[in-house]
Amino acid sequence: MYLSQSRFSLWADFIERDFLHSGFKALIDQGIINGATSNPSIFKSAFLTSKAYAPQLESLRGVAPKERYEALAISDIQSAADLLLPLYHAGDDGFVSIEVDPFLCDDALATIAEGKRLYAQIDRPNVMIKVPATEAGYKAMSALVGEGIAVNATLIFSKAQAASCARAFALGLERTAGPVATVISVFVSRFDRALDARLQTAGAQTALTGIYNAAAIYDVVRSMNVPHCRTLFASTGVKGDSLPGAYYVDALLAQDSVNTAPIATIEAFVAGGDRQIKLPLDAAVIECHFEAVAATGIDIDAEIEQLMNEGLDAFKTAFAEILEALKEQ
């Protein structure tokens, strides 16, 4: 759903071949979503559980596992991009993201090469190359933007990471003649899943750390004023029934922002979401919350580092499992 008055975009954090030609297209036609994101975990679920990929896999016999993976992923990304292309041409986002091999996260040159290659092979103007926010990733982001390639910076958990992404984008824009769209993907609910049990035991407020952290990062991104760069709130699905389905979409509704969410979360937001702008939040309120978190003995910087490492490990594991499964038996 694109709320034109606030320029808020809702993207689908889900891609699967059968869904692209049914529910995905319907969500676009109904004006509910105007973009999509993918990652190795999403593709792992799709490739290893859906029968829709069997014909293409049969045609790829004799091909190396990573090439088979890329053939499947590129085909899906092209289909999503084609469905979203009218929105892109209308200036209503229309982007779809594909992530580089997560095992390249500490190799800037390899990430740049793979990002450029994937962009060329997909051959769609509305594709974003997704790059993890590591030291090597910042260099790759700058280089890709400098080539005029839209970038989705992913696995952001801290203000420092977000600022580094924004600086990388700004450096890249110095080498381009035209605008290049970028997003800084802030992971939200993972904070709460990691901390809430400890916070509850200590009598502190729960289900707020991810929101307040994301709100603080949103302020940083806005203050850096990089052209065509927005905050994207990711990891916004809820687990279990303790929170409303659209909790992390409602709480982070913000001017010039994107929320990429699982289909169930999107459906919950459409059915009963609160469309009032929530950000920015009072900086003093955010600071007070993190003081309360620190008072419980939680080291927030250590938690951020652990969440980043866990995020990278999860994508690497999913990627490795896909490649193993795609080996011909």
Backbone hydrogen bonds, N-H to C=O, Kabsch-Sander energy under -0.5 kcal/mol:
donor,donor_aa,acceptor,acceptor_aa,energy
2,Y,31,G,-0.8
3,L,1,M,-0.7
3,L,8,F,-2.3
4,S,2,Y,-1.1
6,S,3,L,-0.8
7,R,3,L,-1.7
8,F,3,L,-1.5
9,S,257,S,-2.4
11,W,9,S,-0.5
11,W,259,N,-2.5
12,A,35,G,-2.3
13,D,11,W,-0.5
13,D,261,A,-2.9
14,F,12,A,-1.2
20,L,16,E,-2.2
21,H,17,R,-0.9
21,H,18,D,-0.6
22,S,19,F,-1.6
24,F,19,F,-2.7
25,K,19,F,-0.5
25,K,20,L,-0.6
26,A,22,S,-1.9
27,L,23,G,-2.3
28,I,24,F,-1.8
29,D,25,K,-2.9
30,Q,26,A,-2.1
31,G,28,I,-1.9
32,I,27,L,-2.4
33,I,27,L,-1.2
34,N,10,L,-1.9
36,A,95,F,-2.3
37,T,12,A,-2.4
43,F,39,N,-2.3
44,K,40,P,-2.4
45,S,41,S,-1.9
46,A,42,I,-2.0
47,F,43,F,-3.3
48,L,44,K,-2.1
49,T,45,S,-0.9
49,T,46,A,-0.6
50,S,46,A,-2.2
53,Y,50,S,-0.8
54,A,51,K,-1.4
57,L,53,Y,-2.6
58,E,54,A,-2.3
59,S,55,P,-1.5
60,L,56,Q,-0.7
60,L,57,L,-0.9
61,R,58,E,-1.1
63,V,60,L,-2.0
68,R,64,A,-2.3
69,Y,65,P,-2.8
70,E,66,K,-2.7
71,A,67,E,-2.2
72,L,68,R,-2.2
73,A,69,Y,-2.9
74,I,70,E,-3.2
75,S,71,A,-1.7
76,D,72,L,-1.9
77,I,73,A,-2.8
78,Q,74,I,-2.7
79,S,75,S,-2.0
80,A,76,D,-2.6
81,A,77,I,-2.8
82,D,78,Q,-2.5
83,L,79,S,-2.0
84,L,80,A,-1.8
85,L,81,A,-1.1
87,L,84,L,-0.7
88,Y,84,L,-1.9
89,H,85,L,-2.6
90,A,86,P,-1.3
91,G,88,Y,-1.5
92,D,87,L,-2.9
94,G,34,N,-2.9
94,G,92,D,-0.6
95,F,34,N,-0.6
96,V,126,N,-1.8
97,S,36,A,-1.3
98,I,128,M,-2.2
100,V,130,K,-2.1
104,L,101,D,-2.1
105,C,102,P,-1.4
107,D,104,L,-2.3
108,A,106,D,-0.5
111,T,107,D,-2.2
112,I,108,A,-2.7
113,A,109,L,-2.4
114,E,110,A,-2.5
115,G,111,T,-2.8
116,K,112,I,-2.5
117,R,113,A,-2.2
118,L,114,E,-2.9
119,Y,115,G,-2.2
120,A,116,K,-2.2
121,Q,117,R,-2.6
122,I,118,L,-2.7
123,D,119,Y,-2.1
127,V,124,R,-0.9
128,M,96,V,-2.6
129,I,150,A,-2.5
130,K,98,I,-3.0
130,K,128,M,-0.5
131,V,129,I,-0.5
131,V,152,N,-2.2
133,A,154,T,-2.1
134,T,132,P,-2.0
138,Y,134,T,-2.2
139,K,135,E,-1.2
140,A,136,A,-2.1
141,M,137,G,-3.0
142,S,138,Y,-2.1
143,A,139,K,-2.1
144,L,140,A,-2.8
145,V,141,M,-2.6
146,G,142,S,-2.2
147,E,143,A,-0.8
147,E,144,L,-0.9
148,G,145,V,-2.1
149,I,144,L,-2.3
151,V,181,A,-1.1
152,N,129,I,-2.4
153,A,151,V,-0.6
153,A,183,V,-2.7
154,T,131,V,-2.4
156,I,185,S,-1.9
157,F,155,L,-0.5
162,A,158,S,-2.0
163,A,159,K,-2.5
164,S,160,A,-2.1
165,C,161,Q,-2.4
166,A,162,A,-2.5
167,R,163,A,-2.4
168,A,164,S,-2.1
169,F,165,C,-2.5
170,A,166,A,-2.4
171,L,167,R,-2.3
172,G,168,A,-2.1
173,L,169,F,-2.4
174,E,170,A,-1.1
175,R,172,G,-1.7
176,T,173,L,-1.4
182,T,228,H,-2.3
183,V,151,V,-1.9
184,I,230,R,-2.4
185,S,153,A,-3.4
185,S,183,V,-0.6
186,V,184,I,-0.8
186,V,232,L,-3.0
187,F,156,I,-2.4
187,F,185,S,-0.5
188,V,234,A,-1.9
189,S,235,S,-2.9
191,F,188,V,-1.5
192,D,188,V,-0.7
193,R,189,S,-2.4
194,A,190,R,-1.7
195,L,191,F,-1.9
196,D,192,D,-2.8
198,R,195,L,-0.5
199,L,195,L,-2.4
200,Q,196,D,-2.9
201,T,197,A,-1.8
202,A,198,R,-1.6
203,G,200,Q,-1.2
204,A,199,L,-3.0
212,Y,208,L,-3.0
213,N,209,T,-2.5
214,A,210,G,-2.2
215,A,211,I,-2.5
216,A,212,Y,-2.1
217,I,213,N,-2.0
218,Y,214,A,-2.6
219,D,215,A,-1.7
220,V,216,A,-1.6
221,V,217,I,-2.6
222,R,218,Y,-2.4
223,S,219,D,-2.2
224,M,220,V,-1.4
225,N,221,V,-0.7
225,N,222,R,-0.8
226,V,221,V,-0.5
229,C,226,V,-1.7
230,R,182,T,-1.8
231,T,256,D,-0.6
232,L,184,I,-2.6
233,F,258,V,-3.3
234,A,186,V,-3.1
234,A,232,L,-0.6
236,T,260,T,-0.6
242,S,239,K,-0.5
247,Y,244,P,-1.9
248,Y,236,T,-0.5
249,V,246,A,-1.0
250,D,246,A,-3.0
251,A,247,Y,-2.3
253,L,250,D,-1.2
256,D,6,S,-2.4
257,S,7,R,-0.6
257,S,254,A,-0.8
258,V,231,T,-2.1
259,N,9,S,-2.1
260,T,233,F,-2.2
261,A,11,W,-2.4
261,A,259,N,-0.5
266,I,262,P,-2.2
267,E,263,I,-2.7
268,A,264,A,-1.9
269,F,265,T,-2.3
270,V,266,I,-2.6
271,A,267,E,-2.2
272,G,268,A,-2.0
273,G,269,F,-2.9
275,R,273,G,-0.7
278,K,253,L,-2.9
279,L,253,L,-1.7
285,V,282,D,-0.5
286,I,282,D,-1.8
287,E,283,A,-2.6
288,C,284,A,-2.3
289,H,285,V,-1.9
290,F,286,I,-2.1
291,E,287,E,-1.9
292,A,288,C,-1.9
293,V,289,H,-2.1
294,A,290,F,-2.4
295,A,291,E,-1.8
296,T,292,A,-0.6
296,T,293,V,-1.2
297,G,294,A,-1.9
298,I,293,V,-1.2
300,I,298,I,-0.9
303,E,299,D,-2.1
304,I,300,I,-2.2
305,E,301,D,-2.1
306,Q,302,A,-2.2
307,L,303,E,-2.7
308,M,304,I,-2.3
309,N,305,E,-2.4
310,E,306,Q,-2.8
311,G,307,L,-2.4
312,L,308,M,-2.4
313,D,309,N,-2.6
314,A,310,E,-2.4
315,F,311,G,-1.9
316,K,312,L,-2.6
317,T,313,D,-2.8
318,A,314,A,-2.4
319,F,315,F,-2.4
320,A,316,K,-2.9
321,E,317,T,-2.5
322,I,318,A,-2.0
323,L,319,F,-2.3
324,E,320,A,-2.4
325,A,321,E,-2.2
326,L,322,I,-1.9
327,K,324,E,-1.1
